[in-house]
Amino acid sequence: MNPQPDSHHEIDGDVYVSPRHLASTTGTGDPALAPLLDLGWDLRYDEDSNVYVSAPDRRVRLGYLPEGEDDGLWRINAYKDSFGPPAWGVCFNDRVPTEFVQAFTTMLATAYEQGPDAYLARPISGIDEHDPFLAVVPLLKQGWEIDRPRWGVFAVQAPDGLAGMEFTTGDLDPEAELTTRDARWQLWAGKSIDRPVWYATASTDTPVALLTAVTECVADPAPLPRWREVTSSYIKGMAQLTPILPPGPPAPTPLDVQRAVSSRRPAALPAASVPRWSTTSRPALPGRR
């Protein structure tokens, strides 16, 4: 993947933020909603302008909740029975980079088209495509280090120490996993998991493919474009900002090269000064004054 887009006019921002886990929300949910709406999922609003998106069979539901009761901006649940409790739940808070949520919803749309065996696939250790460890691999490939912060927790930490992902072992309260940060998975950025700027949680039975889509996006070394003046779109004081420079002049075409070469040739003399063949002798040049 190219670290920078080709055209300056296609970039929504004036700085690149790196590493990308130190970016923050773009402030609009449209890119993350689009993969589901493109499948024809139902879109509704409430009186507070919260957005609710449901699959046609009502077995996957998304809430975009800017006016919710807490900082859980995105809440996505899937159901074996549309009237039963959620089979799994994921939450992204209000500072998670929008690109990470979009990576999740894009894979969710793909899984939904494949059917319940995909979007309800439970993680199973030792089964290749369902092994929970696969979700961590993209981060390890980018130099994230394995950590054991406390008993019963497996974690990886970003090279700069400003992001991490934790997997909690043992039994967990299914309801708490859906409503608090006490979930099987937690991805975060900031000075510590206790004081994260942004975080995302996923419950025990969240499909590994959905988790991996997010960690692959987080691990991508390409920076994310943001606007410098919109300081809420990156973690100020931690993120590295690089100006997005306008593109240079286009490469010359063969015709441009030919014209350039021609322009460096000696100019032709005026027509009146060019001697012409004549049967008469040339007039004598005037002498010195």
C-alpha positions as a Python dict, from the first residue, in 0.01 Angstrom:
ca = {
    (1, 'M'): (0, 0, 0),
    (2, 'N'): (128, 345, -89),
    (3, 'P'): (182, 560, 221),
    (4, 'Q'): (36, 864, 51),
    (5, 'P'): (-241, 915, -205),
    (6, 'D'): (-137, 1028, -552),
    (7, 'S'): (-341, 1345, -576),
    (8, 'H'): (-340, 1625, -320),
    (9, 'H'): (-700, 1706, -413),
    (10, 'E'): (-817, 1359, -305),
    (11, 'I'): (-677, 1392, 48),
    (12, 'D'): (-918, 1506, 318),
    (13, 'G'): (-664, 1680, 538),
    (14, 'D'): (-354, 1897, 548),
    (15, 'V'): (-133, 1675, 769),
    (16, 'Y'): (-53, 1307, 795),
    (17, 'V'): (-78, 1151, 1141),
    (18, 'S'): (164, 875, 1232),
    (19, 'P'): (161, 623, 1375),
    (20, 'R'): (-200, 586, 1277),
    (21, 'H'): (-309, 456, 1617),
    (22, 'L'): (-249, 811, 1742),
    (23, 'A'): (-511, 950, 1507),
    (24, 'S'): (-866, 997, 1630),
    (25, 'T'): (-1215, 1023, 1486),
    (26, 'T'): (-1279, 1216, 1165),
    (27, 'G'): (-1604, 1338, 1319),
    (28, 'T'): (-1834, 1174, 1066),
    (29, 'G'): (-1980, 825, 1070),
    (30, 'D'): (-2070, 806, 702),
    (31, 'P'): (-1765, 604, 583),
    (32, 'A'): (-1827, 335, 844),
    (33, 'L'): (-2201, 318, 779),
    (34, 'A'): (-2162, 296, 402),
    (35, 'P'): (-2063, -75, 372),
    (36, 'L'): (-2386, -178, 548),
    (37, 'L'): (-2612, 75, 380),
    (38, 'D'): (-2476, -38, 43),
    (39, 'L'): (-2630, -379, 119),
    (40, 'G'): (-2969, -218, 169),
    (41, 'W'): (-2974, -237, 549),
    (42, 'D'): (-3250, -43, 720),
    (43, 'L'): (-3158, 305, 849),
    (44, 'R'): (-3355, 482, 1123),
    (45, 'Y'): (-3310, 785, 1351),
    (46, 'D'): (-3446, 870, 1693),
    (47, 'E'): (-3546, 1211, 1827),
    (48, 'D'): (-3188, 1270, 1950),
    (49, 'S'): (-3040, 1204, 1604),
    (50, 'N'): (-2888, 870, 1705),
    (51, 'V'): (-2867, 635, 1407),
    (52, 'Y'): (-2977, 269, 1401),
    (53, 'V'): (-2891, 32, 1118),
    (54, 'S'): (-3035, -321, 1099),
    (55, 'A'): (-2975, -614, 868),
    (56, 'P'): (-3279, -731, 671),
    (57, 'D'): (-3323, -1032, 904),
    (58, 'R'): (-3264, -813, 1214),
    (59, 'R'): (-2986, -1047, 1328),
    (60, 'V'): (-2714, -781, 1309),
    (61, 'R'): (-2772, -431, 1441),
    (62, 'L'): (-2557, -121, 1465),
    (63, 'G'): (-2610, 187, 1673),
    (64, 'Y'): (-2427, 514, 1604),
    (65, 'L'): (-2499, 699, 1927),
    (66, 'P'): (-2357, 1052, 1950),
    (67, 'E'): (-2626, 1126, 2210),
    (68, 'G'): (-2591, 799, 2398),
    (69, 'E'): (-2556, 755, 2772),
    (70, 'D'): (-2178, 705, 2764),
    (71, 'D'): (-1882, 744, 2527),
    (72, 'G'): (-1968, 423, 2339),
    (73, 'L'): (-2030, 588, 2003),
    (74, 'W'): (-2052, 268, 1800),
    (75, 'R'): (-2227, -44, 1929),
    (76, 'I'): (-2264, -346, 1701),
    (77, 'N'): (-2440, -667, 1808),
    (78, 'A'): (-2518, -992, 1630),
    (79, 'Y'): (-2789, -1243, 1725),
    (80, 'K'): (-2858, -1610, 1668),
    (81, 'D'): (-3221, -1528, 1739),
    (82, 'S'): (-3336, -1177, 1651),
    (83, 'F'): (-3542, -1172, 1973),
    (84, 'G'): (-3276, -1330, 2196),
    (85, 'P'): (-2963, -1194, 2367),
    (86, 'P'): (-2667, -1090, 2152),
    (87, 'A'): (-2427, -1365, 2044),
    (88, 'W'): (-2149, -1107, 2038),
    (89, 'G'): (-2105, -734, 2080),
    (90, 'V'): (-1845, -477, 1982),
    (91, 'C'): (-1809, -118, 2100),
    (92, 'F'): (-1595, 166, 1964),
    (93, 'N'): (-1579, 481, 2173),
    (94, 'D'): (-1615, 833, 2039),
    (95, 'R'): (-1243, 888, 1969),
    (96, 'V'): (-1163, 571, 1773),
    (97, 'P'): (-1023, 655, 1427),
    (98, 'T'): (-1311, 624, 1185),
    (99, 'E'): (-1098, 414, 951),
    (100, 'F'): (-1079, 137, 1213),
    (101, 'V'): (-1458, 124, 1246),
    (102, 'Q'): (-1490, 124, 868),
    (103, 'A'): (-1254, -174, 848),
    (104, 'F'): (-1484, -360, 1087),
    (105, 'T'): (-1810, -276, 909),
    (106, 'T'): (-1658, -358, 570),
    (107, 'M'): (-1566, -707, 688),
    (108, 'L'): (-1901, -738, 864),
    (109, 'A'): (-2079, -665, 536),
    (110, 'T'): (-1873, -936, 366),
    (111, 'A'): (-1944, -1185, 644),
    (112, 'Y'): (-2315, -1109, 638),
    (113, 'E'): (-2335, -1185, 268),
    (114, 'Q'): (-2166, -1519, 338),
    (115, 'G'): (-2430, -1607, 597),
    (116, 'P'): (-2459, -1691, 968),
    (117, 'D'): (-2171, -1938, 956),
    (118, 'A'): (-1947, -1638, 889),
    (119, 'Y'): (-2091, -1356, 1096),
    (120, 'L'): (-2166, -1583, 1394),
    (121, 'A'): (-1845, -1789, 1372),
    (122, 'R'): (-1715, -1842, 1726),
    (123, 'P'): (-1339, -1821, 1789),
    (124, 'I'): (-1188, -2165, 1850),
    (125, 'S'): (-825, -2214, 1953),
    (126, 'G'): (-634, -2439, 1717),
    (127, 'I'): (-877, -2400, 1426),
    (128, 'D'): (-687, -2206, 1160),
    (129, 'E'): (-926, -1934, 1045),
    (130, 'H'): (-1103, -1918, 1383),
    (131, 'D'): (-799, -1915, 1614),
    (132, 'P'): (-811, -1600, 1832),
    (133, 'F'): (-435, -1558, 1799),
    (134, 'L'): (-482, -1461, 1434),
    (135, 'A'): (-623, -1126, 1544),
    (136, 'V'): (-291, -1038, 1708),
    (137, 'V'): (-64, -1143, 1420),
    (138, 'P'): (-93, -819, 1214),
    (139, 'L'): (25, -619, 1517),
    (140, 'L'): (317, -853, 1590),
    (141, 'K'): (431, -820, 1229),
    (142, 'Q'): (463, -445, 1282),
    (143, 'G'): (681, -479, 1589),
    (144, 'W'): (420, -480, 1864),
    (145, 'E'): (561, -666, 2164),
    (146, 'I'): (402, -939, 2374),
    (147, 'D'): (329, -832, 2729),
    (148, 'R'): (187, -990, 3045),
    (149, 'P'): (51, -688, 3236),
    (150, 'R'): (-130, -895, 3500),
    (151, 'W'): (-246, -1246, 3575),
    (152, 'G'): (-499, -1384, 3326),
    (153, 'V'): (-426, -1125, 3057),
    (154, 'F'): (-233, -1168, 2732),
    (155, 'A'): (-138, -838, 2570),
    (156, 'V'): (62, -679, 2292),
    (157, 'Q'): (194, -323, 2303),
    (158, 'A'): (288, -80, 2026),
    (159, 'P'): (659, 5, 1989),
    (160, 'D'): (595, 358, 2119),
    (161, 'G'): (407, 226, 2423),
    (162, 'L'): (105, 440, 2334),
    (163, 'A'): (-133, 166, 2224),
    (164, 'G'): (-208, -192, 2316),
    (165, 'M'): (-442, -483, 2276),
    (166, 'E'): (-546, -715, 2559),
    (167, 'F'): (-707, -1058, 2564),
    (168, 'T'): (-851, -1167, 2897),
    (169, 'T'): (-863, -1537, 2975),
    (170, 'G'): (-1106, -1722, 3201),
    (171, 'D'): (-1479, -1679, 3250),
    (172, 'L'): (-1638, -1339, 3199),
    (173, 'D'): (-1985, -1199, 3265),
    (174, 'P'): (-2164, -1201, 2926),
    (175, 'E'): (-2374, -896, 3012),
    (176, 'A'): (-2075, -698, 3139),
    (177, 'E'): (-1891, -773, 2817),
    (178, 'L'): (-2165, -596, 2623),
    (179, 'T'): (-2210, -296, 2850),
    (180, 'T'): (-1870, -223, 3006),
    (181, 'R'): (-1502, -236, 2920),
    (182, 'D'): (-1473, -573, 3098),
    (183, 'A'): (-1474, -760, 2769),
    (184, 'R'): (-1266, -1044, 2624),
    (185, 'W'): (-1081, -807, 2388),
    (186, 'Q'): (-980, -447, 2436),
    (187, 'L'): (-784, -230, 2195),
    (188, 'W'): (-674, 113, 2312),
    (189, 'A'): (-446, 412, 2256),
    (190, 'G'): (-312, 669, 2500),
    (191, 'K'): (-82, 668, 2799),
    (192, 'S'): (-233, 353, 2950),
    (193, 'I'): (-532, 122, 2929),
    (194, 'D'): (-662, 289, 3246),
    (195, 'R'): (-655, 632, 3078),
    (196, 'P'): (-713, 562, 2708),
    (197, 'V'): (-789, 836, 2459),
    (198, 'W'): (-976, 585, 2250),
    (199, 'Y'): (-1072, 222, 2302),
    (200, 'A'): (-1262, -60, 2138),
    (201, 'T'): (-1401, -372, 2306),
    (202, 'A'): (-1521, -704, 2169),
    (203, 'S'): (-1699, -983, 2352),
    (204, 'T'): (-1593, -1348, 2368),
    (205, 'D'): (-1771, -1483, 2060),
    (206, 'T'): (-1683, -1201, 1819),
    (207, 'P'): (-1566, -1365, 1493),
    (208, 'V'): (-1189, -1362, 1447),
    (209, 'A'): (-1220, -1232, 1090),
    (210, 'L'): (-1390, -915, 1215),
    (211, 'L'): (-1125, -857, 1481),
    (212, 'T'): (-844, -920, 1235),
    (213, 'A'): (-988, -665, 992),
    (214, 'V'): (-948, -402, 1264),
    (215, 'T'): (-597, -504, 1372),
    (216, 'E'): (-482, -513, 1009),
    (217, 'C'): (-604, -155, 971),
    (218, 'V'): (-436, -48, 1295),
    (219, 'A'): (-110, -218, 1194),
    (220, 'D'): (-99, -57, 849),
    (221, 'P'): (215, 164, 848),
    (222, 'A'): (56, 424, 619),
    (223, 'P'): (-29, 750, 803),
    (224, 'L'): (-383, 885, 818),
    (225, 'P'): (-478, 1230, 682),
    (226, 'R'): (-623, 1482, 922),
    (227, 'W'): (-668, 1859, 955),
    (228, 'R'): (-411, 2020, 1186),
    (229, 'E'): (-659, 2274, 1325),
    (230, 'V'): (-906, 1998, 1417),
    (231, 'T'): (-708, 1881, 1718),
    (232, 'S'): (-980, 1634, 1815),
    (233, 'S'): (-891, 1430, 1505),
    (234, 'Y'): (-556, 1318, 1648),
    (235, 'I'): (-397, 1273, 1989),
    (236, 'K'): (-234, 1608, 2041),
    (237, 'G'): (111, 1598, 2196),
    (238, 'M'): (163, 1232, 2104),
    (239, 'A'): (101, 1200, 1732),
    (240, 'Q'): (361, 1297, 1474),
    (241, 'L'): (221, 1541, 1217),
    (242, 'T'): (370, 1574, 871),
    (243, 'P'): (243, 1841, 628),
    (244, 'I'): (70, 1709, 319),
    (245, 'L'): (256, 1874, 36),
    (246, 'P'): (87, 1952, -295),
    (247, 'P'): (196, 1726, -579),
    (248, 'G'): (497, 1828, -788),
    (249, 'P'): (476, 1916, -1158),
    (250, 'P'): (365, 1630, -1384),
    (251, 'A'): (628, 1426, -1564),
    (252, 'P'): (713, 1574, -1906),
    (253, 'T'): (565, 1406, -2212),
    (254, 'P'): (777, 1326, -2522),
    (255, 'L'): (625, 1636, -2689),
    (256, 'D'): (728, 1849, -2389),
    (257, 'V'): (1084, 1718, -2421),
    (258, 'Q'): (1092, 1789, -2795),
    (259, 'R'): (970, 2145, -2740),
    (260, 'A'): (1227, 2200, -2467),
    (261, 'V'): (1509, 2081, -2694),
    (262, 'S'): (1384, 2304, -2975),
    (263, 'S'): (1375, 2605, -2747),
    (264, 'R'): (1748, 2566, -2676),
    (265, 'R'): (1852, 2581, -3047),
    (266, 'P'): (2000, 2909, -3184),
    (267, 'A'): (1730, 3138, -3316),
    (268, 'A'): (1706, 3179, -3693),
    (269, 'L'): (1828, 3505, -3843),
    (270, 'P'): (1566, 3749, -3972),
    (271, 'A'): (1461, 3675, -4326),
    (272, 'A'): (1607, 4005, -4457),
    (273, 'S'): (1952, 3907, -4336),
    (274, 'V'): (1964, 3567, -4506),
    (275, 'P'): (2178, 3587, -4823),
    (276, 'R'): (2003, 3461, -5136),
    (277, 'W'): (2171, 3324, -5451),
    (278, 'S'): (2179, 3589, -5724),
    (279, 'T'): (2329, 3634, -6067),
    (280, 'T'): (2451, 3974, -5964),
    (281, 'S'): (2731, 4045, -5725),
    (282, 'R'): (2650, 4139, -5368),
    (283, 'P'): (2659, 4511, -5291),
    (284, 'A'): (2966, 4617, -5098),
    (285, 'L'): (2919, 4643, -4725),
    (286, 'P'): (2934, 4991, -4582),
    (287, 'G'): (3273, 5087, -4440),
    (288, 'R'): (3354, 5199, -4092),
    (289, 'R'): (3220, 5532, -3980),
}
